[in-house]
Every structure is written in C-alpha cells, then in structure tokens.
Amino acid sequence: MPELYIIAGCNGAGKTTASFTLLPEILGCKEFVNADIIAAEMCPLNPQSVALPAGRQMLHRIRELMLEKTDFAFETTLATRSYVSLIEKAKETGYTVTLLFFWLNSPEMAEKRVLKRVEEGGHDMPAEVIKRRYHRGISNLMNLYIPICDNWLMIDNTSTAPLEISSGTNIAAESFGIWDIFPLHCGREEPEIAGRYEFKVRSGKIMEGLNTAMCNLVEMSARHNRELIISDKKGSIQSIPARDILFTVR
C-alpha cells in the first residue's frame, strides 16, 4: 500500500529540518511537498508574496502523486480543516496515512524560533499568525486529524532530545498524558479504547531518526557559531550557543 506522511506542527517546530533526515533515510519517502520550499523557489526575495500560488502548486503536485499512488509527504500546521477531504480521499485510494506532529510548549517559543530563523536568512511570519496557528493546529489535531489518520505520533521537539509524547493507531492510543497536556484544545473527551493496537509505523526508528536530525542540526549550528532556541525541564525558553550543547547530542 502507498504511504502518505503528514509532517505537522506549529511554525518553528522543526518540521522541515527533521523531514530532510527522517523521510529519505528512515521512512524511504522521496517525495516531500512543501509550500514554503515551493514559494522560496518561485520568489527567493519575497516568498510570502507568492504563498497562494505556491499553495496551489503544492495541491496540484499532491494530486499527481495520489494518481500515481506514490509514497509522499507534505508539511502543514494543521491550522485549517482543508486537508480533511484530502486525507479521506487518500485512504479511499488505498493510502496508509501517518501523522507526525511536532509539538512546542508555547506559542512564545514558536515565535522565538521563527525570529531566530529570520536572523539566519529564513522566512518570517507575523506573531499573531504564529499564535493563531499554534492553538488552532493543536485543536484540529485532536478533533479533526487524529480521528481520520491510520497512525499518529506526537513528538516533543522543545529541546535537543526529541521525546515521544503519545502515539496511536486508529484511535487506539499509547498515551503518556496526552489528554492532560492538551485539555484546553479538546472539544471532546478522551475516546474509550476497546483494545490496544500495535503501532504500524516504525515509531522507534522514527525517534532514532529524529535524534539523528537533531544531532546534525546542533553540529551544523555549532560550526556556524549559531544559537538554538530550546526549553529546559522547567519550560523556560533559552537561546543557547549550539557549541555549548554539543555534548547533549553526542
């Protein structure tokens, strides 16, 4: 069966960085459809000005891949419900849909990550948009997207050591407090689970791949004397020189 991977999370969560290691090396997925990358190719000096045509081109490419029944992945904040029908269509045509959600502990952390990205030449995003997408993304994750995906895995990506928060298959969850973390975003109660199902995605290898991606990021950032925005165990947001935290990924 063909595979569809949804790489989701708020702005600044590390989706794209992780994808470049995770998709080809761990999941064997060679097609990554990313509207931000398309926009940067269309207009390198002002990618935000071509966001709409880039989004249309992204959807066109997705439709092509689905017709070919090719494995592919796309990136999204889940801030809208626009992908619900796409996922349902993919499942109807035989795709197994796996959702990987990269979580940060606050919209403030997302804003700081985006600001750091801009300092390093990346694309900007208004603070109010980041905050709105942060909350809507988590709400839609819980209420729209988890119920229709075959497999899902939530990752805490706030530090240099990505951690699994929760995972599940067809609503059966191996949960580590997910419903305690996100109660404000849930419009429904935790679903009753009749039985446990084996998570069909290689979640252990996925986490190994994410740690490899983080190691690569820290090492590259250290070589360029950059700082990283991370959170400590108490939830405090810090900007730390990458060279000072190399030991945490080796």
N, C-alpha and C positions, 0 to 999 in steps of 0.2 A: 504493500500500500504506500502511496506517496505521503510525504510528511510536510506539514505546514508548521513552522515555528513562529510564534508571536513574541517578539522581544519588546517588553513593555516596561514602563516606569516613568517617573516624572522627569522633567528637564534636569540634566546634570547628574542623573543616577548612574551613569557609566554604561549605558546600553550599547552604544556603538563600539566603545573600547573593548568591552567583553566579547562582542559579536565577532570581531576580526580574528580572535583566537578560538572561541567556542564553536562557531558554526563550521568552519572548514576542517579543523583539527579534531574535534570531539564528535560532532554530530554528522560530519560528512556532507554538509549542506553547502553548495557552491553558489547559490543564488540568494543574495541579500538585497532586498528592495528597500531603499531608504530615501525618503523625500528630501531630507536635508542634504544628502550627498548629491542627489539629482539637481537641487537648487544651486548648490555650490558650483556644479559643472556648468549650469546654464548661465549663471551670473556671479562669477567669483567675487566681485567687488561689493555686491549687494544682494546676497541670496534671498533675503526676506522679501525683496521686491518681486520675486518670481515664485513665491510659495504656492500660489494657486495652480499655475501651470505645472509646477513640479509635482504637486499632489495628484493632478490628473494623469500625468505621465506615470506616476507610481501605480495608480489603479489600473492603467492600461497594461502595464507590464505584468501585474498580478494576474489579470485576466488571461494574458497569453500563457503564463506558466501553468495556470489551472487547466487550460485547454490541453496543454502538453502533458499534464499530470506529472510535472517535475517537482522535486523537493525544492522548497524555497522558504525564506524567512522575510518578515517585514518588521519594521520598528514603529512603535506608537506610544503615546502617553495614555491611551485609553480614555482621554478626556471627553470623547463623544461616543455615541452609540453606533456610529457609521459602519463599524466592522462586524456588527452582529449578523447582518444578512450575508456578508462575505464568508464568515465562518460557517454559517449554516449551509451555504452553497458548497463550500469546500468539503464538508462532511458528506453531503449528498452525492458528490462525485467521487467519494472514496478516500479522501484525505484523513489522516490522523492528525488532530490539531493539538499542539502542545504550547502552552502559555508559560513563558518565563518572565516573572515580574521582579524588577529591581527596585527595592524599597529604600528610601532615605527617611530619617526620623523626623523631619520637619520641612516645611516649605522654605524656611530660612536657610537651611543647609543647601537646598536646591539652588536658591538664589546665589549663595556664595560660590557654589561650584560653577555656575554659569558665568559669574563675574570673573572668576579665575580663568575660565575658558576664553573669555573675550580678551583678557590681558595677554593670552598666548596666541591670539590671532583667530580664535574661533568665532562662531556666530552668536549674536546677542539675543536676548529675549526680555521683554518688559517684565518687571517684578510682579505686576498684578496678573499677568498671564501665567507666570510660573506658579503663583499661589492658587489661582483658579484651577489650573490643570492638575496640580498636586491633589487637591481634595476631590475633584470630580473623577480623576483617574482611579483613586482607591475605591470610591463609591461604586463606579461602574465595574471595576474588577470584581467586587464582592457580589453585586446584584445582577450584573449582566453577563460578564465574561466567564467567570469560573463555572457557572452552571451549564455552559454550552461547549466548553472545551473538554477534550478527551483526557488530557493530562495537564497538570499545572504545578509549578514550583515557584515559591516566593523566596527571594534572597535578600538578606540584609546587606546592603553594599555601602554602609556608612564608614567602614574602617578599611584597613589593609588586609583584613581577613574576612572574606565573604562568608556569611553564615546562612544555612537553610533555616527559614522561619517555619515554613509549612509546605506540604506537598500533597497531591491527591490525584485520584483518577475517577472520572465520572461521579464527582461529588463525594466520594469516599476519601476522607482526609486523614493523613498522618499529621496531626496538628501539634505545634509547640506553643500554644497560647495565642493562635491567630485571632480568635474571637474576643480575647481580652485586649489585644493590641488595637483592633480596629472597630470597637463597638459603635463609635460615632458615625462611622461610614456605612454601617449595615442597616438596611431598611427591613431586614428580616432576621429571624432568629437562626441560630446555628442549625443546619439541617440534621435530622435524625439519620444515623447511618446504620443500615441493617447489617452490613458486614464490611470487612476490610478487603481492599483490592491491592494487588501488587502494582506499584507504580511502574508503568510500562516503559517510561523513558529511563535511560541510564543516569539516574539522578546523582549517583556517587561520582561518576565520571564527569558529569556536568560541573559539580562543585570543584573537582580537581582542575578542570579546565578554567574555571573562574579564578582559582587561586594562581594558576599559571599566568593568566591575563593580568591579574593584579601585580604579580611579580615583575612582569615585563613593563608595566606602567611605571612602577616605582623606580626600577633601574633606569629606564629612559629619562624619567623626570630628574633623577639624581645626576645623570650625565649632563643635562642641560641646566643644572642649578635651579630647578623649579620647586615650587611648593605645592603640597597637596592639601585639599580640604577634607578632613576626616573628623570623626566623632569619637570621643573616648567612652569608657564604660559608663560614665555618668551622663552621657548625652551632650556634653559640652562640645561645641564646634570649634575646631582649631585649624589654623593654617600652619603647616609644619614643613620645613625643608625636606625634600624627599631623601636626601643623603642621611638625614638623622633617623630615618625609619627603615633603612635598608635591611637592618637586622631582623625586622619583623616578617620579612618575606623570604628569608634565606634559611 
